[in-house]
Amino acid sequence: MQLKDISSPKDIRGASVKELEALAEEIRAVILRQVSEHGGHLSSSLGAVELSIALHYVYNTPSDILIWDVGHQAYAHKLLTGRYESFFSMRQRGGISGFPKRSESVYDPFGVGHASTSISAGLGFAIGRDLAQKNNQVIAVIGDGSMTGGMVFEALNNARQTKQNFTIILNDNKMSISPSVGALSKYLSKLSVKHNSSLEEFGKFLRSIPEHIGGKIREIMESGKLALENMANPGQFFRDLNVRYFGPFDGHNMQELIETFNSIKDLPEVCLIHVLTQKGKGYELATTNPTKWHGSDPFHIEDGSVIMEKPRPTLTTIFGKTLLTLAKQDKTIIGITAAMLDGCGLSILKEDPDTAERVFDVGIAEEHAVTFAAGLACEGFTPVVAIYSSFMQRAYDQIVHDVALQNLPVVFILDRAGLVGSDGPTHHGSLDLSYLRTIPNMVIMVPSDENEMRNMIYTATQHKSGPVALRYPRAVTYTNDIRTEFSELPIGKFRTVFKGTKVLLIGVGFVLAKCLDAAGVLEKKGIKPTIIDARFVKPLDIEAYRELFSEHKVVATVEDNSIAGGFGSAIAEILAEMKNPPRLVRIGLPDAFVGQGEIDELRDELGLSGNGIAARILEVY
């Protein structure tokens, strides 16, 4: 049996365990080759290969519903469900998604990309099945890192509503992206196969006592067994939620997984099966450093070296180093992230002895991170919450109710704003300017270069009269000329880059560079535009903008945010109150979910290149 011959899971269901084990090794080799050539999520998917095979072997997918949490671990699932031929197009423009996607395959019943959703979605499928009087199985696979998300416990609290089997697979590899943190992670790590085996042997002993010898003895010893379980077995936590717990099991033992799934799948209750897997299994470099290999750029398999080294530091690194400098000077600064110490640059502070105790990774719990920061702000600290733009969406109510309503000085750092590339629509940070603009008391800063970014971080930490949000893209630095001094920026004031006539071009953030490219194209047409670096999206210096608008025939706004409700909408609101406003051209991301692809490729396609911006202006000039 070869992977290339598998068109659906039906093709593996008659195989022997030995054949399945050989298939697992072939799948690992294909995943490793694909990610080494194109980048992607490596270590999680390598760790879930046997689990994927066993699930499709035992369960009758797609009739049985299989839901993956996040989707980082679903590469083997894709290979087993008819996507071998398209697998090497994954995460590329026009190729298959790096995550399960409903429109891509009937084997992807629920689209994912963010964490902690699978149990809630699975319960919806299970209740829908019950109401429709069907008898298929529903299985939700969730990683241990995703178990820290509050939605998980909301779902578990309601899971007993289903009248049939609903199976939750806890894939425990002892880490999410950054190492798993918090009490739950420690709680799960206490489990061991030896412990469960001991309890089972004790149970067998109790059952061997004849009834006529003395019921009282058995009663006492049964109570002792229950006490032992309550004291020593963290699985009791799930049982207290009326979820039947099984495990833990070796997630790489094909025979054990198949036997376990077969024995549990028809039980008419909610069951949680705890499996232990090794992140990065099959590639030594990934098992040694699973955080580094969670998400990877293309690399050489032999030694793990990156094929194209980034020529300069990332903006994430600039943020981390800047905040470290400021935190050493200001002891009130606190760093907070949600399972993204490395991804958001706070590992730089965590590794420094002067600031290590002032950095908190709360796990995949963005809502908690924001309200936790609000409490710190009430105590006189300056919390800096660093979270990816698309993940910050999950904490919108907390930003509104717990921070902005009380006008607390919390700083929000939104990394990965705008287009992020091959992770696609679940990860593009295309909505942050729109959803943050609606919030009273919020100051929104958008730097156009690294030095502006450093000054904005400084300004944000100095602004004690309310919340500040600062967003920047996934990118490397544009210059090596990083100034060391800080300047506090006047809130709401833009910066004039070049004074021209007739056309006013306003760049928001790092797309200012594309505005300069557009200016070069326009100058060849005899048009010398005024170029403005917006700096702020909220508040705006309305009078200064009105004066500018009165001097120009065309105003164009350029942003890597949705045109629905973004900076261009803010400018439209100002123009709507003018008697003779200039013509407005809003250039940005469409009011639609943008697909995957290289960032520059997507910008060209969406008209966010210099030529594209110039063409839009010439249409109305």
PABABA-182875 format. One record per residue: residue in three letters; x negated, y, z negated of N, C-alpha, C in turn. Coordinates in steps of 0.02 Angstrom, whole numbers, plus 50000, padded with zeros to 5 digits. Atoms other than C-alpha are relative to their C-alpha. Example, Ala and Ser with C-alpha at 12.3 -4.5 7.8 and 13.67 -1.06 7.14 Angstrom:
REM PABABA-182875
ALA499554994150000493854977549610499555006050000;SER500424994150003493164994749643500395005549963;
REM end
This chain:
REM PABABA-182875
MET499584994050000500005000050000499565006250000;GLN500394993849995499255016650056500465006049995;LEU499614994150013499835033950012500315002850064;LYS499754997249937500025039350194500624996350026;ASP499425003949977501325025650220500615000849956;ILE499434999150047502445031350076500415006050023;SER499554994749978503915041350142500505002049947;SER499554998650056504965040349983499834995449943;PRO500155004450057504895032649809500244992850010;LYS499785006949988505825017449876499424995550022;ASP500555003949974504195012149956499534997349946;ILE500455002450053503335009449788500364995349951;ARG499625003450053504735000749692499934992450001;GLY500135007249999504254983249746499284998249987;ALA500725001150008502404985449709499844997149931;SER500245002650064501434976649572499665005649961;VAL500334995150042500664986049427499305001450026;LYS500684999249974498944982949501500005004550062;GLU499954995849940499494990649666500155007349981;LEU499844993350023500215005549574499395003549971;GLU500614997250029498595008149480499515002250055;ALA500434998149944497635008149644500285006250035;LEU499684994149970498895020649714499845006249959;ALA500164994350043498565031949564499325002850015;GLU500674997649985496725032749605499975003450068;GLU499984996849935497105036849787500325006949996;ILE499664993650009498295050649735499535005149968;ARG500474995450032496975058149621499485002650051;ALA500504997949950495725058449764500305005150048;VAL499684995349953496975067249879500115006749966;ILE499894993850036497435080149746499345003849993;LEU500654996950009495595083549712499765003150065;ARG500234997449935495225085749897500415006250020;GLN499574994349981496725097249927499825006349960;VAL500134994250041496345108649780499295002650013;SER500684997749986494485109149819499975004150064;GLU500004996449936494895115249995500415006449999;HIS499534994349996496325127249959500145003349933;GLY499844997450066496375130349771500674997549976;GLY499375002350027497805126249655499934997949927;HIS499985002350069498265118549488499754992849997;LEU500345006449995497085104149465500104995549939;SER500065004650057496905097349289500684997449976;SER499345002550021498765096349244500264994550046;SER499755004949953499195086949402499594993549998;LEU500405006150007497735074949384500214995949939;GLY499805003550061498355070749210500684996750003;ALA499315002549998500135066749264500124995050056;VAL499915004449942499815054349405500374993649982;GLU499655006250019500295038049317500715001449977;LEU499334998150023501765046749236500475001150059;SER499594998849940502405052549406500184993450035;ILE499875006449966502225035249482500514995849961;ALA499565004250041503075026449336500715002850001;LEU499334997149999504545038649337500354998450065;HIS499685001549935504875036349523500094992550011;TYR499955007349995504605017649506500624997449963;VAL499465002550043505895015249367500665003350017;TYR499374996449989507175028649405500175000550074;ASN499755000049931508225029349563500065007250026;THR500004993249972507715046749622500144999650075;PRO499764993750029508445057349698500694999749968;SER499355000550035510115050549633499915001449926;ASP500194998250068509305050849462499635006750004;ILE500264993249997508845068949426499355000549960;LEU500654999250032507005072149388499795007350004;ILE500174992950004506565089749329499325000949968;TRP500674998650027504785095849302499985007049970;ASP500094993450030504405110149183499395003450029;VAL500534995949970503305123949258499844997550071;GLY500175002649935502785112549401499264999250012;HIS500735000849993500895113149373499804992750005;GLN500185007150004500935094349348500344995850054;ALA499565003649954502005089749499499694998450068;TYR500305001549935500735087149639500094992750020;ALA499895007149984500845068249627500724998850019;HIS499295000449983502735069849629500125001950072;LYS499914998049931502615079049794499744994750049;LEU500295005149956501495065649870500444993750003;LEU499585006050002502715051949818500685001050032;THR499334998549976504225060649892500005002850071;GLY499974998649929503845061850077499625006250022;ARG500344993849981502665076850077499254999050009;TYR500715001349989501005068450113499745003950060;GLU500234996749939500895075650289499935007549992;SER500024992850010501225093350229499605002149938;PHE500314998650064500225091950068499425005050006;PHE500584995549993498695101050135500185007050024;SER499764993249986499775115950182500245003449936;MET499724997550062500255118350000499695006649979;ARG500184993550025500205136149932499735004750054;GLN500204995749945499805143150105500615002850035;ARG499454997049964500875154450212500314994950048;GLY499655004849957502185143450298499954992849976;GLY500085006950025501675128150195500484998649943;ILE499575001750056502505119250050499785003849938;SER500134996350062502615127349879499544996049954;GLY500395003250052501415123749738500424997849941;PHE499535001850053502945121049628500604996450029;PRO499375002949975504545110749642500475005650024;LYS499594994849969505755120349753500614996750032;ARG499385003249977507575116049788500074999750076;SER499924999749928507525121349970499494995750037;GLU500545003849968505995110550003500154992650004;SER499915007250002506575093149954500594998249955;VAL499455002550043508075083549885499724997149935;TYR500325002650061506825076749758499825005649951;ASP500114994250044506655094349686500685002949982;PRO499334997750015508355096749605500035006949967;PHE500004993650034507815112349510499325003450011;GLY500614996249988506545125749557499705002649936;VAL500344997750061505235130349427499375003850018;GLY500624996249993503675140849403499825003049933;HIS500104997750068503905147849228500154994349951;ALA500005005550048503835137349070500644999649958;SER499505001150052505085129948947500714999850025;THR499334999949972506575128549065500314993150010;SER499775006549975506715109849099500544996949957;ILE499505003350043507715104248947500685003550007;SER499384996349990509015118048967500324998150067;ALA499745001849934509185114349153500244992750001;GLY499815007050003509215095649120500654998949964;LEU499375000750036510605097548995500585002350044;GLY499484997949953511595107149125500174994650050;PHE499885005649954511365092849248500374994349965;ALA499705005650037511845080149114500745001349985;ILE499304998350014513445089149062500415000050064;GLY499665000249935513885091649245500144993050023;ARG499905007249985513655073049273500584997149960;ASP499475002750043514775069049125500695002550022;LEU499364997249980516145080849183500244997150067;ALA499835003049935516075073449358500094992449996;GLN499925007250013516145055849281499544995950044;LYS500525003849965514545050249366499574996449948;ASN500405003850049513285038449287499254999950017;ASN500714999649985511595043849355499605002349939;GLN500454998050054510095047249243499765007250011;VAL500304993449997509385064449202499374999949957;ILE500645000250035507555066149155499675006850005;ALA500374993650001506645082149103499304998749975;VAL500705000950020504745081949097499735006849978;ILE500254993750027503985095348986499314999049969;GLY500665000350031502185098648937500005002549929;ASP500014998050070501675101148758499955007549991;GLY500054992850004501205119348790500675003450008;SER499344997049988502955123048854500474999049941;MET499575001250057503685116248693500025005949952;THR500004994150044503245132748608500525005150021;GLY499514995249976504535141948713500664999449961;GLY499395000150040506095146948616500584996650034;MET499465003349963507245140448754500034992649985;VAL500025007250014506675122848712500424998449939;PHE499645001550062507395123748537500735001950006;GLU499314998449986508975132148597500334994150036;ALA499735005849963509205117548717500064993949956;LEU499975005850045508785104248588500585000549951;ASN499454998850046510055112048472500674998050029;ASN499375001549966511405108648602499984993450039;ALA500105005849957510725092748680500504994449988;ARG499555005650015511945080948592500695000950032;GLN499354999149967513375088048695500114994950055;THR499915005049948513035075048829500194993349970;LYS499745006450025513915058348810499624994150029;GLN500395005349969512685048448916499265001249986;ASN500714999450010510825046148925499735006450030;PHE500394994249977509755061748940499314999049971;THR500685001750022507885058148933499535005950008;ILE500514994850000506555070848888499324996749995;ILE500685002650002504765066248929499545005649976;LEU500494995150026503515075848821499314997750022;ASN500675001549974501895075448920499495003849958;ASP500434996950050500645079048782499274999350021;ASN500725000049984498915083648848499625004849955;LYS500304996050053498575094548696499795007050022;MET500124993149982498515110748794500465002150056;SER499634997149945499485122348908499495002850049;ILE500534997149958498405134649008499405001349955;SER500494999650054497425140548859500184994449952;PRO499845005350048497305127548719500635001649961;SER499374999050035499005125048637499875002449929;VAL500094997050066499215134948477500634999349959;GLY499424999750044500355135648327500144993549965;ALA499835005750042501175123848206500244994050039;LEU499735005749962502075113348336499444996050033;SER500565003549969500455109248426499654995549949;LYS500325003950053499665103548262500454994349978;TYR499515005050020501255094148220499984994050047;LEU500015005449951501215084048381499344996249998;SER500665003249998499355080548367499914995049944;LYS500055004750055499645071048204500224993050021;LEU499735006549979500515057248299499444995550027;SER500475004849971499565041548344500364993550012;VAL499705006549986499995024848419499924995449940;LYS500125004250058499225016548267500525001249946;HIS499504998350051500415025848151500664996850016;ASN499365002949981501945020448249499994992549996;SER500065007350004501305002648259500064997749928;SER499965001850071501105002248070500725000149975;LEU499314999650021502885008048044500424994350029;GLU499635005549969503524995048166499864993449965;GLU500175006150036502584981248076500354999849932;PHE499654999650063503324987347912500744998450009;GLY499305001449985505044986747992500114992650011;LYS499935007249989504774968948050499984996149934;PHE500055003250065504264964047874500665000549962;LEU499374999150035505854971547801500554995650029;ARG499485004149968506934962547927499914992649986;SER500135007250014506104946047880500234997849931;ILE499785001950068506724946747700500724997250004;PRO499345002949997508214934947686500495003949956;GLU499494996450037509844942747627500104997249930;HIS499825003050064510084930247485499475001049947;ILE500534999050050508424934447403500135006249959;GLY499864994150041509014951347350500095006250042;GLY499854994149960509884965347441499715006449971;LYS500254994050032509294977947313499275001350018;ILE500704999249982507474974647355499945003150070;ARG500014997449931507804977747538500225007350001;GLU499754993150002508774993547498499455004849977;ILE500534995850026507335000547396499445000850051;MET500554999749952506054996047527500205003750064;GLU499774996149943507105003047668499965007549984;SER500064993050020507175019347570499275002250002;GLY500714998549997505285018547556499765001050071;LYS500184999249929505135016247743500235006850026;LEU499744993649978506245031347772499575005849972;ALA500414994850031505215041747650499325000450035;LEU500645000249965503615035947736500055003550068;GLU499914996949936504305041247905500075007649993;ASN499904992950010504885058047839499355003649982;MET500624996950024503195061247758499485000150054;ALA500595000949957502015055147893500145000450074;ASN499865000549929502915054548059500325006350027;PRO499704994049973503155070948151500594998750047;GLY499415001649959504415061848263500655001049963;GLN499404998850039505635064248120500305006850016;PHE499754993449981505775082448174500534999450054;PHE499535000849945506635077048334500624996149978;ARG499435003850025507715064348244500485004449960;ASP499584995450038508335078248131500435004350046;LEU499614996349950508955086848289500464995350039;ASN499595005149966509895070848336499734998050068;VAL500345002349940508635067048471499604993849981;ARG500345006250017508015049148469499285000150027;TYR500714999249983506115049048469499674993250011;PHE500395006049986504985035848548499285002150016;GLY500694998649982503105035948551499555001149941;PRO500234998349933501815041148573499744993950038;PHE500245005349956501305030448721499425002650042;ASP500574998349958499755030048829500275002050069;GLY499744997649937500215040748979499614997850061;HIS500385002849943498915031949087500054992450004;ASN499885007250000499485014249048500634998650040;MET499435000849955500595010149196500504994949975;GLN499555005450024501284994049123500415002549941;GLU499654997650060501735002348957500535005250019;LEU499534994949979502565017149043500624996950033;ILE499445003249965503625006049155500454996349951;GLU499605003750049504174994949012500395004849955;THR499674995150044504585009948903500605003250035;PHE499454996749963505625018849036500584995150013;ASN499485005049987506555002749079500414998549938;SER499655001850061506984999348898500435005649972;ILE499674994250029507605016948861500525003250046;LYS499624995949952508425023249020500764999349995;ASP499285001050003510155016048985500305001349931;LEU499734998650066510315020948803500465006150004;PRO499514994649993511875032048787499895005749950;GLU500164994750048511025046148692499425004250027;VAL500574995849981509715059748702499374996949972;CYS500625003350020507985051848698499405004350019;LEU500624996649984506275059848689499434994849999;ILE500565004749994504805049348750499355004150000;HIS500614996250010503125055948693499424996150032;VAL500575003349967501675051548810499385004349993;LEU500644996550008499855056048786499604999350065;THR500395000149938498875060848942499385004349992;GLN500624996250000497165067848979500015005050057;LYS500014994949949497135084349072499354999550040;GLY500595000449957495955083049221499754993050012;LYS500245006949995495855063949217499774998450071;GLY500275002049936494785057149357499485004750029;TYR500514995249978493685072549378499665002649938;GLU500344998850063492405074149241499955007449982;LEU500064992950014492155092849259500655002849972;ALA499354997550023494025095549233500184997449931;THR499865002650067494125084249081499575003449948;THR500454996550046492645093249003500235007149986;ASN499784993150007493365110549034500685000950033;PRO499344999949967495235108849070500295007050008;THR499744993249992495595127449043499745003050065;LYS500304997349938494395132449182500334997050061;TRP499755003549942495135119449298500764999550001;HIS499274999749995496955123049260500225002750068;GLY499894997149934497015134349411499335001650030;SER500664999449971495575134349532500015003150069;ASP500144997949932494925143349684499674994150036;PRO500355005449964494195132149822499294999049972;PHE500645001550032492635123249759499674993950033;HIS500375005949978491305110249799500114994449949;ILE499835005550046491855093549724499384997549964;GLU500605003050028490055087849694499795003349934;ASP500254996650060489605101149567500495005249971;GLY499504995450025491175111749545499875007350015;SER500164993049985490375127449614500525002950047;VAL499494996749959491595139949690499725001350069;ILE500234999249931491495140849879499865007350016;MET500114992849989491685159849884500015003549932;GLU500054996650064491065168349727500295007150006;LYS499754993150000491955184549682499405004749993;PRO500594995850000490705198449721499975004749940;ARG499984995350055491265209449576500454997349945;PRO499565002250054492135207549408500735001050019;THR499294999149989494015205749407500265005949959;LEU499684994750039495175219449345500174997449930;THR499875003050065495625207349205499405000749954;THR500614999350039493815207649148499895007349980;ILE500064992950016493795226649158500455001849941;PHE499544998750056495325227149045499714997249935;GLY500255003150062494565214948919499415003749971;LYS500604996450024492905224148909500185007049974;THR499794993350022493755241048896500344999749932;LEU499655000650064494905235348756499534998149944;LEU500495001850051493435227548665499645006249975;THR500334993850020492535244248666500455004349955;LEU499534995950039494085253248603500164996949933;ALA499835003450063494485240048472499435000349949;LYS500574999250046492735241548399500025006949968;GLN499964993250026493055260148377500635001149958;ASP499354999050033494875258848320500234993449971;LYS499845006350034495225245148192500754998549998;THR499285001449999497115246948215500214996350063;ILE499825003449937497055239448390500034992549991;ILE499875007250005497775221848396500134997350070;GLY499875003349936497725210348549500494994349992;ILE499495005350002499225199048582500114997350070;THR499845003049936499525186748723500414993749989;ALA499575006050003500655171948764499684994550041;ALA500345005749968499545156948806499565002150058;MET500404997449944498455167748919499385003749975;LEU500604996750026496885171948820499505001550056;ASP500474999049945495765169348971500325003950057;GLY499674997149942497035174149104500115007449994;CYS499894992850011497355191249026499405003749972;GLY500614996750021495585194848968499905000949926;LEU500084999150072495875194348781499504995149969;SER500525004550025494645179948763499355003949987;ILE500594995850010493315193648775499995002749929;LEU499954997650069493945200648609499964994349951;LYS499985005750045494225183448534499304997349988;GLU500685002650006492405178848564499535004749963;ASP500424995150035491735194548478500164999849926;PRO499865000550072491555192848288500325006249970;ASP499714993850027492045211048262500755000550012;THR499294999249982493755208848343500394993450001;ALA499685006649993494125190048339500634999349957;GLU499435000850045495315191248191500585004550018;ARG499464995549978496335204648279500284998050068;VAL499725002749937496795193648429500464994249983;PHE499505005150015498355182848425500284997150065;ASP499685003749946498875169748552500604996549970;VAL499395002650031500685165648511500294994050037;GLY499735005449960500885151848641500495002750051;ILE499534997949948502175152048780500635002449966;ALA499454997150039503325163548684499985007650008;GLU500064992949985503395180448769500475004349958;GLU499524996250039504955186048676499735001249929;HIS500304999350067504115182648508499415004750002;ALA500604995749996502515191348566500205007349995;VAL499794993049999503455207648596500275002249932;THR499724998150064504445207748434499494999649944;PHE500575000450045502905202148337499605006550003;ALA500364993649991502035217448410500385005849970;ALA499594994650028503495228448358499915000349924;GLY500125000250072503265222748178499335002849981;LEU500674997350013501415226648184499995007550008;ALA499984992849989501775243848254500335003649942;CYS499674997050058502935247248108499525000649941;GLU500494999950054501455243647994499405004550015;GLY500524995249985500385256748078499454997650047;PHE500505002649953499415245848200500185002150072;THR499904998649929499205248248387499974993450039;PRO500005006449966499725231748465499975000850076;VAL500075000149927499195228448645500214993150024;VAL499715006349979500255214848724499824998950073;ALA500245001449933499405207448878500334993750027;ILE499615005549972500535196448984500065001250075;TYR499904999249928500705193049171500675003550013;SER499414996149984501985204449254500634995750005;SER499405004149990503185190549306500214996649935;PHE499835003150064503095182649132500315005049951;MET499734994950045503495199149046500755000850011;GLN499284999849987505215198149128500404996349946;ARG499655004250048505655185148997500145003749935;ALA499944996550063505515197848857500345006950009;TYR499704993549986506555211948932500415002649942;ASP499584997650055507815212748790499585002049940;GLN500424998350057506435212848659499655006850012;ILE500304993549985505575227448749500515005549987;VAL499474994950008507235236848751500195000949927;HIS499684999550066507955232748580499505000849943;ASP500465000250057506445229648469499445005150004;VAL500554995249992505175241848542500265006950020;ALA499834993449973505915255848648500555003449959;LEU499464997150038507505258548547499745003249936;GLN500304997350061506425261348393499405004650014;ASN500534995649977505155271148496499334998349967;LEU500615002350033503705260748431499415000250048;PRO500594999449958501925263248496499684993250016;VAL500255006449975501695246248578499745001050071;VAL500284999549933500565245148731500114993450036;PHE499895005949958501085232948868499525000150059;ILE500465000849944499735227148988500284994650046;LEU499715004749953500485219049142499494998250054;ASP500485002649951499165209049235500404996750057;ARG499695003449942499535201249406500625003750025;ALA499454996249973500705215449456499965000150076;GLY499995000049927501245216249638499954992950027;LEU500075006649968500825201849755499434996249968;VAL500535004050031499845187549679499714994750046;GLY500285004749953499585176549831500344993350002;SER499765006749985499765157749841500474997049948;ASP499505002450048500795155249682500705001950021;GLY499364998649969502205163549776500525003649956;PRO499474995750028503895170749722500114999249925;THR499925000750072503915163649546499495004049961;HIS500554996550035502325173249505499865007050026;HIS500104993249977502365189049611500275004949947;GLY499774994950048502465204049494500325005850036;SER499704995149955503635213449609500575003949969;LEU499414996950030504965219349485499855004549940;ASP500134996850064504055227249338500155007549999;LEU499864992849999504165245549391500765001149997;SER499274999349999506025243049423500314998749932;TYR499665001550063506475234749260499745004349942;LEU500264995650053505335245849153500275007150007;ARG499744993249989505985261949233500675001249967;THR499334999250029507705258649161499995001149925;ILE500045000150073507075258948981499825007049974;PRO500164993550030507165275448884499374999549956;ASN500614999250041505585281248792499384996750030;MET500565003749972504475270648905499565004650043;VAL500484996849956502895278148982499704994550044;ILE500265005149953502315268749138499415003050038;MET500614997849967500535270749202499794994950053;VAL500235004549947499825263649364499335002750026;PRO500654997549978497945265649394499874998450074;SER500185001049930497245267449570499294997550009;ASP500675002749998495465262349528499794998049930;GLU500225002750064494435254949389499895005349947;ASN500124994650048493945271349308500665003049975;GLU499334997950020495745277249309500314994949952;MET499745005350043496195260549232499725000449930;ARG500324999450066494945262649090500295006149963;ASN499734994050032495585280249056500734999049978;MET499305001350018497385274149056500054995449939;ILE500005004450059496995260248932499855004249938;TYR500174995550055496195273448821500605004549983;THR499434995650010497665285348844500574996249967;ALA499455004050027498905271448805499904998749925;THR500135001450071498055267248640500025006349958;GLN499974993650036498035285748593500715002649995;HIS499314997549997499885288248632500404996849943;LYS499695002850060500695285748461500755001549995;SER499304997850006502425292748501500504995550037;GLY499545004549966503175277848592499634994850041;PRO500315005549962502885262648704499705002350066;VAL500344998749936501725262748855499914993450036;ALA500145005849958501635250348998499495002050053;LEU500524998949950500125248949113499964993850042;ARG500015005949956500125237549264499455000550053;TYR500515000149949498765232149384500014993250035;PRO499945006049959498575218949521499484994749984;ARG500505005350002497645202649532499475001750053;ALA500504997649952496045209049610499325000449968;VAL500674998550024494185211449595499915007550003;THR500124992850001493465228649563499785002550069;TYR500174996949935493215240549709499305003150000;THR500634996350005491625248749645499584997349943;ASN500455001650056490115245549536499875006149956;ASP500114993750035490155263649478500525000949945;ILE499534999750056491085260949314499735004849948;ARG500234995050048490955276249202500134997549929;THR499945002550069490715273149016500425004649956;GLU499624995550042491555288748947500754999350015;PHE499275000349992493445289848922500285007150002;SER499644993749998494615304148964500744998549989;GLU499295000950012496385305548897500395003750054;LEU499644997149944497605308749040500645003549975;PRO499384996750018499045321149028500604995850023;ILE499455004549984500655310849022500445003050055;GLY499534998149947501695311849181499705003850058;LYS500314995749949500445321649287499674995850055;PHE500325003349944499935316049461499335003250015;ARG500664997449980498245318949544500005001150075;THR500054998649929497985327249712499334997550027;VAL500615002949970496735317349816499775004350059;PHE500174996149941496825327649976500605004650016;LYS499474995349984497815343250023500065000650076;GLY499874999549929498595342450196500645003950012;THR499394996549982500165348450283500524995250027;LYS499425003249968501885342250336500174993149972;VAL499875006850025501695324150276499694999349930;LEU500235001350068501565319850091500004992549988;LEU500085007250010500915302450054499834998749927;ILE500095001250071501105296549873499854992549988;GLY500195006950014500165280749824500094998449926;VAL499885002250069500625270949668499534994249985;GLY500465005350019499165261249597499474998650052;PHE500565001749956497835251949695500185000250074;VAL499824999249930498845253449856499825007050025;LEU500254993549978498165271249859499464999150054;ALA500525001349950496715263649956500324998950069;LYS499665001049936497965258450091500285006650027;CYS499784993449979498645276250093499425003750034;LEU500594996849969496885282450131499874997150069;ASP500075003249934496785269750272500515002950049;ALA499464997349958498455276050338499845007250021;ALA500184993049983497825294050330499505000250057;GLY500485000349945496385289150443500344998750067;VAL499615001449939497625282250571500395006250021;LEU499594994249984498735297650559499585005950026;GLU500424994549978497285309750580499824999350074;LYS500135001049928496945301950750500595002250042;LYS499404997649967498725307250793500115007449988;GLY499954992850013498395325050736500375001849937;ILE499634998850062499245323150567499524999349941;LYS500425000450059498285327250408500455000349938;PRO499525000150055499365321550262499695002249934;THR500184999150070499295327350083500044993149967;ILE500015006550033498815312249977500005001149925;ILE499914999450072499375310649797499914993249968;ASP500035005950043498895297749667500525000949945;ALA499434998950046500515295849568499794999549927;ARG500225001350069499665289149410500564997749954;PHE499445001650044501335288949319500644998650040;VAL499345001549972502995281149366500555002749955;LYS499544997150049503835287449208499595002549941;PRO499584994749970503955301349155499665003250060;LEU500284996449943503705312049310500035007549988;ASP500014992750003503225330349320500465002550056;ILE499504998749949504825334749412499895006750035;GLU500104993449969504455353249440499405000050047;ALA500585000349956502735349649511500154996150064;TYR499805003849940503475336549628500455004250045;ARG499564995949959504845348449685499615005250040;GLU500414995149965503545361449730499644996750059;LEU500335003649945502595348549833500504998450055;PHE499505002049951504175342549918500215005950045;SER499794994149961504635360249972499495001950053;GLU500544998249954502975361450066499914994950056;HIS500125005449952503165345550170500644997950036;LYS499455002249957504255338650308500204992849986;VAL499895007150014504065320150266499654998149936;VAL500295002750062503775311850098500024992450005;ALA500035007449999503195293650095499724997549934;THR500245003350061503025283249938499764993050017;VAL500295006749986501945267549940499874996649934;GLU500085003850063502025254449802500034992550015;ASP499955007249993501765235749781500494997349948;ASN499435001850042503415234249689500615000050045;SER499395000049961505165231049753500245007150012;ILE499734993349986505915246149840500665001149964;ALA499384999350038507495242549740499845002249929;GLY500094997550068507335253549586499305001849981;GLY500704998650016505465256649598499845007450001;PHE500234993149999504435272549613500365004050054;GLY499654996549946505235277049779500705002049980;SER499334998350024506935276649695499975006049952;ALA500074994250045506295288749562499925006450040;ILE500094994149957505745300749699500665001850035;ALA499354998749968507425298749787500475003649952;GLU499574996750050508285303949626499835007549994;ILE500204992950002507275320149624500235003650063;LEU499804996949936507605323649808500755001050005;ALA499274999549996509465320749785500265006449969;GLU499794993950034509545336349677499735006450034;MET500274994249963508655347549804500485001950057;LYS499544997649948509615358349929499784997850070;ASN500265001849933508505355150081499414995349992;PRO500565004650013507485339650041499664997750064;PRO500355003049942506165332650158500254992950012;ARG499825006949983506395315850243499594995349956;LEU500345004850044505975301450125499924993350034;VAL500145006849976505145285250179499744996049940;ARG500215004250056505045271950044499674993750028;ILE500385005849975503695258850079499804995949940;GLY500165004450056503525243949964500204992950016;LEU499795007049991504015225949938500754999950013;PRO499295000249983505715221150009500434997949941;ASP499525002250050507275218349905500174992750014;ALA499955007149986506985199849926499424996549966;PHE500565003750030505885186049855499494998550055;VAL500535000749951504235186149948499674993249992;GLY500305006750002503465169349993499265000249982;GLN500705000850017501715162949964499555001750059;GLY500484998549948500155167250061499435004249972;GLU500544995750021498515176650050500265007249992;ILE499734993450015498785194049977499955004750060;ASP500084995549943498075203550126500464997950057;GLU499555002649949499065192350243500725002349988;LEU499324997950017500675196350151500075007650008;ARG499964992749992500285215050146500075002050073;ASP499954998549928500015215350334500704998550025;GLU499345002149977501645206050362500555004749974;LEU499494995950031502615217650245499915007550013;GLY500104992949983501925233950316499645003949946;LEU500374996650052500825237950167499265000850017;SER500684998649977499225239450270499975007350023;GLY500074993249976498525256050330500395001150064;ASN499644999349936499225253150504500754999749990;GLY499285000650013500905247750436500305006249969;ILE499774993850033501075263150325500035005750051;ALA500014994749949500575274850467500564999250050;ALA499465001349952501815266550585500685002249973;ARG499374997950030503255269450463500075007649999;ILE499974992750002502815287850446500115002950069;LEU499934997549932502665290350633500704998950027;GLU499325001249978504405283150656500465005949985;VAL499554994650020505175298050567499695007050007;TYR500344993549998503895311850595500255004250059;
REM end
